[in-house]
Amino acid sequence: MFFLILPTLAMAQGTSPLSLREAELLWQEHSHELRLGQAAVAGAAADVTAAGQIPNPDVSLNMLSISPWSGYGAGPWKDKKMDTQLRLDQLIERGSKRELRVKSAAARLDAARFDLDDAARQQLGLLRYAYYNLRLAQERLVLAQESAALYGKSAEAGKLRKKAGDIAPVDLSRLQIDQARADSDARQALTELQQARQALAYLIGREAEAESLVAADSWPALEALALAQAPLEQRPDLEAASRRLQAAEAERDLAKAKKSRDVTLGVQYEHNMQNAPTNSYGFGVSLPLFIWHEYEGEIARSEADLDVARRQLEQLQAQATGQVAQARNALLSARDRYQRLEGGLLADAERVAKAAEFAYGKGAMGLMDLLDARRTLRQIQIEAASARADYAKALSDWQIQAEFRKAK
């Protein structure tokens, strides 16, 4: 029954069905979160380039010994009575500072790439949730509309039977109350359908076409579950945390490397019209003096950051272990519920409701028993649809990790 109603819904709305695969392709192309992650990766790649660059030299031009009292001298600028110095200084880094910066930046670039993978993993899960929520909302709307139509017909028939004296006024009131409740449920189901469409439209970049979206794929079939998993360390969020730990180690080493004094070498050309010889050359060397500190604060801070990165990795590993166990239990529970409903409970409810309709039509059953049978059937139908959706989501949660591991 449920697998035949979606094409009817799609045709009634004049739309083309959207498969889950098509939704995933649109998501890959239009996802806002993936674009943000790609921008972060580009920024991290730029940091690697910057970290490997040699410091640029400094050039300076100084004109000294200028005195208006003794005169400037005649002729062009090169003949003026002044001391002109042209100097070039180059910083020479020691202690493998540049290599350590590159190592840290490269580790953070790897972490950014794994962050992008993890964002894709999470967003793909949200996309599938949104797709299955839309399909569930479609089924609920059809069920609610069918129920409203049935109660509407019963209420109309009840009016005729009341005129003929076949039913009491109180029974007609009960039919009309149930009709009003069914109409309200149908309006609520329509609202939930619109919300589900908007949620999916955002993820696939089709906000302007949200009202026409229809999920057309069938629910995933029950299958023999292969619960064997790849190593937990291959999860992208754990890989990202591991790379950040490597970056923190490199930055700790970089902080310690500051104790190695950098050297600044300089060469100079001097044109002095007040002394002989007029033109001369020179060079210089400068070193920092560690008088007030030896970067103890920077080193302590880097040690603290390293400890934080290590603790965060341990925390994520513990959380990931629990998440895997929860995902496995959720999948097994959803499968059992799915099997219980599809294995006979839904069919029994449909058979009982059909028998009640027949008996009421023949006058062999009271109105309250008929309404009770209808409510039970609708409740079981909604529960069955929810069970299919829960199983689809749980199966996606379990499979999506393996999908990203294989992609690595």
N, C-alpha and C positions, 0 to 999 in steps of 0.2 A: 504493500500500500504506500509506504513512505517513499520508495524509490521511483514512483511514477508521478508524484505531484510536482516536482521541481520543474520539469519541462513545461507543464501547464502554467506555472507561475511565471516562467521566463517569457512564454509566448503572450500571456495576458498583459505583460508590461512592455512588450515590444522590444525586448533586449536580447542581446546575444549572450549565451552562457559563458561564464568565466571559470576555467579550470584552475586547479591549484598550481599546476606547472606554469600556466600563463601569469598567474598572480606573482609567483616567485620571480619570473623574468622581469616583470614590471617593477617589482621591489628592488631588484639588483640595479635597475637603471635609474630609479627615482628616489631611493631611500635618502632622506635627509641625514639620518644618523650615519650612514655609510659615507656620505660626502664629508661630513665633519671628521670622521676617522681618517679618511684619505688626506684631508688637509693637515691633520696632526702628523701623519707619516711624512708628508712633504716638509713640514717644519723640522721634524727630527732629522731628516736627511740633510737639510741646510745646516743644522747644528754640527753634523759630522764634518762637513766642508769647512765650517768656521773653526772647528777645533784643530784641524790639521794645518791651518795656515801659519806660516812663519811671521812673527811680528814685523810690521813695516818699519823701515829706517826713518829717522828724523833728520831733516835738513834745516839748517838755520843760517841766517845771514845777519851779521852784526857790524855796525859802523861805529867805531869808537874814536876817542881823542879828537872830538870836534870842538873847536874853541873859536868863538866869534872875536875874541880879543886879539888872538894871534893871526887871524885871517884864515880864509879857506884856501887860498891859492888860486892861480889862474888856470885856464884850460878846461878840458872835459872832466867828467867825474873821476876817471882813473888817475887824474893828476892832482886832485884835490888833496889838501893837507889833512888826511884822516887815516885811521886804521880800519881796514875792511877785512872781516873774517868770514869765510865760508866753511861751515862745519857739517859733517855727516856722522850720525851716531846710529849704531845698530845694537839692539838688545840680543844677547846670546843666552837662551834658556838652558839651564842645566838641570840634572836630576830626572831626565826623561819626562819633563812636564808635558810637552806636546804629545808624546806617545800615550801618556795616561789620559789626557783630555780626549784624544781620539778613541781610546778604548772605552771610556765612559760614554761618550756620545754614540758610539756604535752600538753599545749595549742598550742604550735608551731608544735608538732607532729600531732595534729588534723588538723591544718591549712595545713600541708604538704599533709595529706591524701585528704583533700578537693581540694587542688591544683592539685593533681593527677586526681581526679574526673573531675575537670574543664578542665584539659588538655585533658582528654579522651573525654569530651563533645565537645570541639573545634575540636580535631583531627578527631572525628567521623563525624562531619559536613564537614570537609575538604575531608574526604574519600568519602562521598556521593557526594559532589560536583565533585570530580575527576571522580567518576564512571559515573555520569550523563554527565559530559563534554566529556567523552570517547564515550558514546552512541550517544551524539549529533554530535560529530566529525564523527562517523561511518555513521550516516544518511546523513550528509552533503557530505561526500565523495561519497556515492552511488548516491545522487542527482546530484553531479557534474559530475560523470562518465556517468550517463545516459544522462545528458544534452550534454556532449562532444560527446558521441556516436551519439546522434540525430543530432547535428550540423554537425558531420562528414558525416553522411549519406546524409544530405541535401546538403552539399557541393559537394559530389560525384555526386549526382543526378543533381545538378546545372550545373556541367561540361558537363554532357551528354545533358542536355536541351539547353545549350549554343551552343554546336555543331549542335544541331538540329534547332537552331534559335528560341527556345521558350522563352528564357529570354535574357535580355540585359547583356553585360559584367559588368555593374555597379552593377546589382543584384547579380551576382556571387561573385563580390568583397565583397559585404555586407555579403553574406553567409560565405565567407572565414574569414572575420574579426571576425564574431561572433563565428566561429569555433575556431579561435586562442584564443579568450577571454575565451571560455568554457574550452579549454585545460589548460589555465593558472589557471583558477579557480579549476580545478581538481587537478593540482599539488599543489596548495595552500592548498586544503582540505586534501591532503595526508600528507603534512607537519604538519597541525594542528592535524591530527590523531596520528602521531608519538609523538608529544609533549604531547597529552593527555595520551597516553599509558605510557610514561615515568613518568608523574606526578602520575598516579595511581600505577605504579610499585614501586616507592619509598615508598609509604605509606604501601604497603603490603609486602615489602621485596622481590620483584620479579624483581629486576633490570635487571638480566641476561635474563629474559624471557619477557622483555617489548614488543618486536616486535610481540609477539604472543598473547597478551592480547586482548580479545574481550568481551565487555559488552553485555550480552545476555538477561537480564531482560527487560520486557516491562516497559513502562512509568507508573507511578502510575495513577490509574484511578481517575477521579473526584469523590469526595465523599461529603456527607453532613458534613460540618465542625463543630466539637464540640470545640468551642473556650474557654470553661471554663478552667481555669488554677488553678494549685496548688498555695499555698502561695509563693510569690516572695522570701521570706527569705530562701526557701529551695534550691535556686540555689547554687551550690558548691563554686563559686567565692565569693558570699556574706557570706557563712558560713566560708570560709577561712579567710576573712577579719574580721569577728566577733571573730574568735579564736585569731587572731593576736592582736586584741584589748584587749582580756583577758590576753594575754601574756604581753602586754605592761603595763597593770595594775599591774600584779604580779611583773614585773621588777621595776616599780615605788615603790611598797611596799618594794622590796628588797633593793633598794637604800636608802630608809628611815631607813630600819633595820640596816644599817651599823652604825648608831648612838648607837646601842646596842653593847657594848664592848665585843669582843670575849676574852675568857680566855684560856691561855696556862698553863696546869698543867705539872709538871715535877717531876720525881723521879730519885734518883741518888744513885749509889754504889761507894764508894771510898776506894781504897787500897793504903795506904800511909805508906811507909817504913821509913819515916823520923819523924813520930810523933806517939804518942800513944793516943787512941787505933789505931792499924794498919788498921782495917776494920771499916768503918762507913757508915751510910745511911743518906739520906737527901731528901727533896722535895722542890719544888718551885712553885710559881704562878707569871705569868706576865700578865699585862694589857696594852693596848695601851693608850697613852696620847693624848687627842685631844687638842693640843696646837696651831697648825698652821691652822687647818681647821676642820670642822665637816661634810665633804663630801657634802658641798653645791653645788659644781659643778656637781657631779654625780646625785644628786637629781633633780637639775634644768634640766639636760639633760634628765632624765627619764620622767619628766613632759612634756617636749617638744615632746619626742617620743610618749608618750601617746596621746597627742593632734593630732599628725600627724596620728596615727592609727585611731583615731576617725573620723578625716576629710576624710581619705581614704575610710572608711566604708560608710560615708554619700555620698561621690562622686560615689562609686560603686552602691549604692542603686538608686541614681538618674539616672545613666547611664542605669542600668538594666530596670528601668521603661520605659525609652525611647526605649530601644532595643525591649522590648516586644511589645510596640505599633507599632514600625516599622515592626516587624516580622508579626504582625497581618495584617497590611495594605498591606504589600508586598504579603501575601498569598491571600488576597481577590482580589487584583489587578491582580495577576497571574491567579487566577481562572477565573475572568471575561474575560481576554484576551484569555485564553484557550477555554472557551465556545464560544466566538465570532468566533474564527477561525474554530473550529470543528463543530460549529453549522450551517455552511452553506457557509462561505467565501471560504474555501478551495475547497469545492465541486463545487462552482460556477466558480472558476478559472480553475479547471480541465475541466469543461463542456465547458467553453468558448474556452480554448486552443484546445480541441478536435474538436470543431466546426470549428475553424480557420484552423486547419490542413486539414480537409475535404474540406472546401471551397477553400483553396489554391490549393489543388490537382485537383479540378474541374475547376480551373481558375476563380473562382468567388471572389477571394480576392487577394490583392496585397501582395508583399513580406514584405514590411514594417509593414503592419498590422499583418502578421503572426509572424514576429520576436517580435513585441510588445506583442502579446499574449503569446508567449513562455517565454519572460522575466518576465511578470507579474505572470505567473504560478510558475516559479522557485522562484521568490521572495516570493510568498505566501507560497510555500512549505517550504522554509528555515525559514520563520517567524513562521510557525506552529510547526516546529521542535524546534525552540528556545522557543516558548511558552510552549511546553511540558516540556522542560528542566527547564525553569524558575519556572514553577509550582512545579515540583519535588523538586527543591532546596528550594523553599519557604515552602513547606509542611514539608520537613526535618528540616528546621530551627525551625518551630513551634513545631514539634513533639519531637525533640531531648531533649528539656528541660524536658518535662513530662516523657520521658523515664528514665532520670537520677534521677528524683524525685522518681519515683516508685522504682528504684533500692535502694534508701536509706531506 
